[in-house]
């Protein structure tokens, strides 16, 4: 058995979403073709998921989908097991109470909400944390257990806390394989 794809705002073909996935606002989620979302993924914000995307087990994507929180995953992108994508978070600066949406708005802390974007061919290793407003540029890769607080450069590998560039990637082979599958360069 799998997730009821008819609940999504839009869904392409050859999509597999485990029945053990929680999508709190499915009416704000679109999924492209040839994509998979594995068990124990939780998505509580708006999402635009492209073609040939994989979201591995135990990924959490949070952020106030009703207030500008959004994850955009381009074509051929990946979130490996255990990633945390934060599209919205309390600022923790003492402006109010934090944590519960049940607290009336005028008592709550300020919230930073900003889209997180993975451009085409950007990939994320296990247990990475992506913070609000980050864009992973085309072909960039983030190594396991890294914390990404700033946007990345194209075709670059990042690692660490905070994530820093360590090496450039060659995208020619990746792009050639994608073209063989019908992907057209922008």
C-alpha contacts under 8 A as a table, 3 or more apart, distances in Angstrom:
res1	aa1	res2	aa2	distance
1	X	18	X	7.54
1	X	19	X	6.21
2	X	16	X	7.18
2	X	17	X	5.87
2	X	18	X	4.79
2	X	19	X	4.14
2	X	20	X	7.81
3	X	16	X	7.91
3	X	17	X	5.37
3	X	18	X	5.49
3	X	19	X	4.24
3	X	20	X	7.43
3	X	21	X	7.05
4	X	7	X	5.96
4	X	19	X	7.76
5	X	8	X	5.67
5	X	11	X	6.87
5	X	17	X	7.78
6	X	9	X	7.87
6	X	10	X	7.94
6	X	11	X	7.83
7	X	26	X	5.83
7	X	27	X	6.61
8	X	11	X	6.52
8	X	26	X	4.73
8	X	27	X	5.24
8	X	28	X	7.19
8	X	29	X	5.63
8	X	30	X	6.28
8	X	31	X	7.97
9	X	26	X	6.53
9	X	27	X	4.62
9	X	28	X	5.92
9	X	29	X	5.47
9	X	30	X	5.49
10	X	29	X	6.98
10	X	30	X	4.64
10	X	31	X	6.32
11	X	15	X	7.56
11	X	30	X	5.71
11	X	31	X	4.76
11	X	32	X	5.87
11	X	33	X	7.46
12	X	15	X	6.62
12	X	31	X	6.12
12	X	32	X	4.63
12	X	33	X	4.46
12	X	34	X	7.58
13	X	32	X	7.28
13	X	33	X	4.85
13	X	34	X	6.37
14	X	33	X	5.83
14	X	34	X	4.70
14	X	35	X	6.84
15	X	31	X	7.76
15	X	32	X	7.67
15	X	33	X	6.15
15	X	34	X	5.32
15	X	35	X	4.94
15	X	36	X	5.77
16	X	35	X	6.50
16	X	36	X	4.74
16	X	37	X	6.43
17	X	21	X	6.98
17	X	36	X	5.64
17	X	37	X	4.71
17	X	38	X	6.20
17	X	39	X	7.82
18	X	21	X	5.59
18	X	37	X	6.38
18	X	38	X	5.42
18	X	39	X	5.25
19	X	39	X	7.15
20	X	38	X	7.84
20	X	39	X	4.90
20	X	40	X	5.55
20	X	41	X	7.55
21	X	37	X	7.52
21	X	38	X	7.03
21	X	39	X	5.41
21	X	40	X	5.24
21	X	41	X	5.00
21	X	42	X	6.06
22	X	40	X	7.27
22	X	41	X	6.29
22	X	42	X	4.74
22	X	43	X	6.22
22	X	44	X	7.97
23	X	26	X	5.58
23	X	42	X	6.01
23	X	43	X	4.83
23	X	44	X	6.03
24	X	42	X	7.92
24	X	43	X	6.35
24	X	44	X	4.95
24	X	45	X	7.35
25	X	28	X	5.62
25	X	29	X	7.11
25	X	43	X	7.89
25	X	44	X	6.27
25	X	45	X	6.53
25	X	46	X	6.93
25	X	65	X	7.56
26	X	29	X	5.15
26	X	46	X	7.97
28	X	45	X	7.46
28	X	46	X	4.76
28	X	47	X	6.42
28	X	65	X	7.49
29	X	46	X	5.52
29	X	47	X	4.64
29	X	48	X	5.96
29	X	49	X	7.72
30	X	47	X	6.28
30	X	48	X	5.02
30	X	49	X	5.92
31	X	35	X	7.27
31	X	48	X	6.33
31	X	49	X	4.62
31	X	50	X	5.99
31	X	51	X	7.51
32	X	35	X	6.58
32	X	49	X	5.93
32	X	50	X	4.53
32	X	51	X	4.58
32	X	52	X	7.62
33	X	50	X	7.06
33	X	51	X	4.63
33	X	52	X	6.43
34	X	51	X	5.76
34	X	52	X	4.89
34	X	53	X	7.14
35	X	50	X	7.67
35	X	51	X	5.98
35	X	52	X	4.86
35	X	53	X	4.65
35	X	54	X	5.80
36	X	52	X	7.93
36	X	53	X	6.39
36	X	54	X	4.98
36	X	55	X	6.36
37	X	41	X	7.16
37	X	54	X	5.98
37	X	55	X	4.76
37	X	56	X	6.32
37	X	57	X	7.69
38	X	41	X	6.41
38	X	54	X	7.97
38	X	55	X	6.20
38	X	56	X	5.20
38	X	57	X	5.01
39	X	56	X	7.61
39	X	57	X	5.20
39	X	58	X	7.00
40	X	57	X	5.54
40	X	58	X	4.90
40	X	59	X	7.19
41	X	55	X	7.70
41	X	56	X	7.47
41	X	57	X	5.75
41	X	58	X	4.96
41	X	59	X	4.83
41	X	60	X	5.86
42	X	58	X	7.53
42	X	59	X	6.46
42	X	60	X	4.88
42	X	61	X	6.17
42	X	62	X	7.91
43	X	46	X	7.99
43	X	60	X	6.12
43	X	61	X	4.76
43	X	62	X	6.08
44	X	61	X	6.31
44	X	62	X	5.06
44	X	63	X	6.42
44	X	64	X	7.10
44	X	65	X	6.89
45	X	61	X	6.97
45	X	62	X	5.66
45	X	63	X	5.16
45	X	64	X	5.50
45	X	65	X	3.91
45	X	66	X	7.53
45	X	69	X	5.81
45	X	70	X	5.88
45	X	71	X	7.51
45	X	87	X	7.71
46	X	64	X	7.95
46	X	65	X	4.72
46	X	66	X	7.86
46	X	69	X	6.30
46	X	70	X	4.69
46	X	71	X	6.48
47	X	70	X	5.50
47	X	71	X	4.83
47	X	72	X	5.94
47	X	73	X	7.88
48	X	70	X	7.70
48	X	71	X	6.30
48	X	72	X	4.76
48	X	73	X	6.14
49	X	53	X	7.03
49	X	71	X	7.93
49	X	72	X	6.03
49	X	73	X	4.78
49	X	74	X	6.46
49	X	75	X	7.80
50	X	53	X	6.23
50	X	72	X	8.00
50	X	73	X	5.76
50	X	74	X	4.87
50	X	75	X	4.71
50	X	76	X	7.55
51	X	74	X	7.22
51	X	75	X	4.69
51	X	76	X	6.37
52	X	75	X	5.82
52	X	76	X	4.82
52	X	77	X	7.07
53	X	73	X	7.54
53	X	74	X	7.78
53	X	75	X	6.28
53	X	76	X	5.26
53	X	77	X	5.05
53	X	78	X	5.71
54	X	77	X	6.74
54	X	78	X	4.91
54	X	79	X	6.52
54	X	80	X	7.97
55	X	59	X	7.04
55	X	78	X	5.85
55	X	79	X	4.92
55	X	80	X	6.39
55	X	81	X	7.65
56	X	59	X	6.43
56	X	78	X	7.83
56	X	79	X	6.12
56	X	80	X	5.04
56	X	81	X	4.79
56	X	82	X	7.63
57	X	80	X	7.54
57	X	81	X	5.05
57	X	82	X	6.67
58	X	81	X	5.72
58	X	82	X	4.81
58	X	83	X	7.28
59	X	79	X	7.36
59	X	80	X	7.49
59	X	81	X	5.93
59	X	82	X	4.74
59	X	83	X	4.82
59	X	84	X	5.96
59	X	85	X	7.94
60	X	82	X	7.35
60	X	83	X	6.40
60	X	84	X	4.95
60	X	85	X	6.23
61	X	71	X	7.79
61	X	84	X	5.97
61	X	85	X	4.62
61	X	86	X	6.11
61	X	87	X	7.32
62	X	69	X	7.84
62	X	84	X	7.97
62	X	85	X	6.33
62	X	86	X	5.28
62	X	87	X	5.81
62	X	88	X	6.60
63	X	69	X	4.80
63	X	70	X	7.03
63	X	86	X	6.03
63	X	87	X	4.36
63	X	88	X	3.89
63	X	89	X	6.66
63	X	113	X	6.78
64	X	67	X	5.30
64	X	68	X	6.61
64	X	69	X	4.94
64	X	87	X	7.44
64	X	88	X	5.97
64	X	113	X	7.25
65	X	68	X	5.71
65	X	69	X	4.51
65	X	70	X	6.20
66	X	69	X	7.01
67	X	113	X	7.18
68	X	113	X	6.06
68	X	114	X	6.38
68	X	115	X	7.15
69	X	87	X	5.07
69	X	88	X	5.79
69	X	113	X	5.46
69	X	114	X	5.63
69	X	115	X	5.59
70	X	87	X	6.05
70	X	114	X	7.01
70	X	115	X	4.57
70	X	116	X	6.38
71	X	87	X	6.87
71	X	115	X	5.61
71	X	116	X	4.88
71	X	117	X	5.82
71	X	118	X	7.99
72	X	115	X	7.31
72	X	116	X	6.30
72	X	117	X	4.64
72	X	118	X	6.07
72	X	119	X	7.82
73	X	77	X	6.32
73	X	117	X	6.01
73	X	118	X	4.78
73	X	119	X	6.41
73	X	120	X	7.42
74	X	77	X	6.05
74	X	117	X	7.80
74	X	118	X	5.79
74	X	119	X	4.87
74	X	120	X	4.42
74	X	121	X	7.23
74	X	122	X	7.87
75	X	119	X	7.47
75	X	120	X	4.78
75	X	121	X	6.41
76	X	120	X	5.93
76	X	121	X	4.91
76	X	122	X	7.39
77	X	118	X	6.91
77	X	119	X	7.60
77	X	120	X	6.17
77	X	121	X	5.07
77	X	122	X	5.21
77	X	123	X	5.28
78	X	122	X	7.07
78	X	123	X	4.80
78	X	124	X	5.99
79	X	83	X	6.42
79	X	123	X	6.37
79	X	124	X	5.03
79	X	125	X	6.67
79	X	126	X	7.47
80	X	83	X	6.24
80	X	124	X	5.96
80	X	125	X	5.07
80	X	126	X	4.66
80	X	127	X	7.34
81	X	125	X	7.53
81	X	126	X	4.88
81	X	127	X	6.43
82	X	126	X	5.62
82	X	127	X	4.53
82	X	128	X	7.34
83	X	124	X	7.87
83	X	125	X	7.62
83	X	126	X	5.83
83	X	127	X	4.36
83	X	128	X	4.84
83	X	129	X	5.88
84	X	127	X	6.94
84	X	128	X	6.32
84	X	129	X	4.73
84	X	130	X	6.36
85	X	116	X	7.52
85	X	129	X	5.86
85	X	130	X	4.84
85	X	131	X	6.44
85	X	132	X	7.91
86	X	89	X	6.80
86	X	116	X	7.65
86	X	129	X	7.47
86	X	130	X	5.98
86	X	131	X	5.02
86	X	132	X	5.51
87	X	113	X	5.76
87	X	114	X	5.51
87	X	115	X	5.58
87	X	116	X	5.93
87	X	131	X	6.63
87	X	132	X	4.56
87	X	133	X	7.12
88	X	111	X	6.72
88	X	112	X	5.45
88	X	113	X	4.02
88	X	114	X	6.29
88	X	132	X	6.00
89	X	111	X	5.47
89	X	112	X	5.45
89	X	113	X	6.51
89	X	132	X	7.71
90	X	98	X	6.32
90	X	99	X	7.24
90	X	109	X	6.09
90	X	110	X	5.88
90	X	111	X	4.34
90	X	112	X	6.22
91	X	109	X	6.75
91	X	110	X	5.71
91	X	111	X	5.53
91	X	112	X	6.21
92	X	95	X	7.55
92	X	98	X	7.09
92	X	109	X	6.83
92	X	110	X	7.77
93	X	109	X	7.46
93	X	110	X	7.96
94	X	97	X	7.49
94	X	109	X	6.65
95	X	108	X	7.24
95	X	109	X	4.76
95	X	110	X	6.30
96	X	107	X	5.43
96	X	108	X	4.46
96	X	109	X	3.81
96	X	110	X	7.17
97	X	103	X	7.60
97	X	107	X	5.99
97	X	108	X	4.52
97	X	109	X	5.23
98	X	108	X	5.93
98	X	109	X	5.54
100	X	103	X	5.78
101	X	104	X	7.47
101	X	105	X	7.91
103	X	107	X	6.61
103	X	108	X	6.48
104	X	107	X	5.68
104	X	108	X	6.72
105	X	108	X	5.23
112	X	132	X	7.24
113	X	132	X	6.33
113	X	133	X	7.72
114	X	132	X	5.01
114	X	133	X	4.67
115	X	132	X	6.20
115	X	133	X	5.18
115	X	134	X	7.32
116	X	130	X	7.51
116	X	131	X	7.39
116	X	132	X	5.87
116	X	133	X	5.21
116	X	134	X	5.11
116	X	135	X	5.85
117	X	133	X	7.76
117	X	134	X	6.45
117	X	135	X	4.59
117	X	136	X	6.13
118	X	121	X	7.92
118	X	122	X	5.63
118	X	123	X	7.65
118	X	135	X	5.94
118	X	136	X	4.83
118	X	137	X	6.69
118	X	138	X	7.55
119	X	122	X	5.73
119	X	135	X	7.27
119	X	136	X	5.95
119	X	137	X	5.33
119	X	138	X	4.82
119	X	139	X	7.40
120	X	137	X	7.73
120	X	138	X	5.13
120	X	139	X	6.48
121	X	138	X	5.71
121	X	139	X	4.44
121	X	140	X	7.13
122	X	136	X	6.21
122	X	137	X	6.63
122	X	138	X	5.60
122	X	139	X	4.49
122	X	140	X	4.77
122	X	141	X	5.63
123	X	139	X	7.33
123	X	140	X	6.56
123	X	141	X	4.81
123	X	142	X	6.51
124	X	128	X	6.78
124	X	141	X	5.73
124	X	142	X	4.85
124	X	143	X	6.55
124	X	144	X	7.43
125	X	128	X	6.15
125	X	141	X	7.64
125	X	142	X	5.84
125	X	143	X	4.93
125	X	144	X	4.37
125	X	145	X	7.33
126	X	143	X	7.49
126	X	144	X	4.70
126	X	145	X	6.32
127	X	144	X	5.82
127	X	145	X	4.79
127	X	146	X	7.32
128	X	142	X	7.46
128	X	143	X	7.39
128	X	144	X	5.72
128	X	145	X	4.68
128	X	146	X	4.85
128	X	147	X	5.90
128	X	148	X	7.64
129	X	145	X	7.46
129	X	146	X	6.45
129	X	147	X	4.89
129	X	148	X	6.15
130	X	134	X	6.79
130	X	147	X	6.26
130	X	148	X	4.94
130	X	149	X	6.64
131	X	134	X	6.08
131	X	147	X	7.83
131	X	148	X	6.19
131	X	149	X	5.42
131	X	150	X	7.95
132	X	149	X	7.77
133	X	150	X	7.84
133	X	151	X	7.87
134	X	148	X	7.32
134	X	149	X	6.52
134	X	150	X	5.51
134	X	151	X	4.77
134	X	152	X	7.93
135	X	150	X	7.55
135	X	151	X	4.65
135	X	152	X	6.50
136	X	140	X	6.13
136	X	141	X	7.89
136	X	151	X	5.70
136	X	152	X	5.11
136	X	153	X	7.31
136	X	154	X	7.80
137	X	140	X	5.63
137	X	151	X	7.26
137	X	152	X	5.53
137	X	153	X	5.45
137	X	154	X	4.71
137	X	155	X	7.31
138	X	153	X	7.80
138	X	154	X	4.95
138	X	155	X	6.19
139	X	154	X	5.70
139	X	155	X	4.31
139	X	156	X	6.99
139	X	169	X	7.65
139	X	171	X	6.89
140	X	152	X	6.91
140	X	153	X	6.75
140	X	154	X	5.42
140	X	155	X	4.46
140	X	156	X	4.70
140	X	157	X	5.76
140	X	158	X	7.66
140	X	169	X	7.76
141	X	155	X	7.43
141	X	156	X	6.35
141	X	157	X	4.76
141	X	158	X	6.16
142	X	146	X	6.87
142	X	157	X	5.88
142	X	158	X	4.75
142	X	159	X	5.84
142	X	163	X	7.61
143	X	146	X	6.09
143	X	157	X	7.27
143	X	158	X	6.06
143	X	159	X	4.89
143	X	160	X	7.56
144	X	159	X	7.25
145	X	159	X	7.90
145	X	160	X	7.14
145	X	161	X	7.95
146	X	158	X	7.99
146	X	159	X	5.51
146	X	160	X	4.65
146	X	161	X	5.33
146	X	162	X	6.62
146	X	163	X	5.61
147	X	160	X	6.55
147	X	161	X	5.01
147	X	162	X	5.02
147	X	163	X	5.49
148	X	151	X	7.56
148	X	161	X	7.55
148	X	162	X	6.04
148	X	163	X	5.32
149	X	162	X	6.81
149	X	163	X	7.51
152	X	156	X	7.50
153	X	156	X	5.96
155	X	168	X	5.88
155	X	169	X	4.95
155	X	170	X	6.76
155	X	171	X	6.66
156	X	165	X	6.47
156	X	166	X	7.48
156	X	167	X	5.83
156	X	168	X	4.37
156	X	169	X	5.52
157	X	165	X	5.70
157	X	166	X	5.80
157	X	167	X	5.24
157	X	168	X	6.06
157	X	169	X	6.88
158	X	163	X	5.53
158	X	164	X	5.05
158	X	165	X	4.33
158	X	166	X	5.73
158	X	167	X	7.43
159	X	162	X	7.72
159	X	163	X	4.71
159	X	164	X	5.53
159	X	165	X	6.70
159	X	166	X	7.01
160	X	163	X	4.28
160	X	164	X	6.18
161	X	164	X	7.80
170	X	173	X	7.36
171	X	174	X	5.22
171	X	175	X	5.99
172	X	175	X	5.21
172	X	176	X	6.10
173	X	176	X	5.02
173	X	177	X	6.24
174	X	177	X	5.29
174	X	178	X	6.27
175	X	178	X	5.03
175	X	179	X	6.08
175	X	185	X	7.88
176	X	179	X	5.06
176	X	180	X	6.32
177	X	180	X	5.11
177	X	181	X	6.67
178	X	181	X	5.11
178	X	182	X	6.58
178	X	183	X	5.30
179	X	182	X	4.94
179	X	183	X	4.52
179	X	184	X	6.02
179	X	185	X	7.70
180	X	183	X	7.17
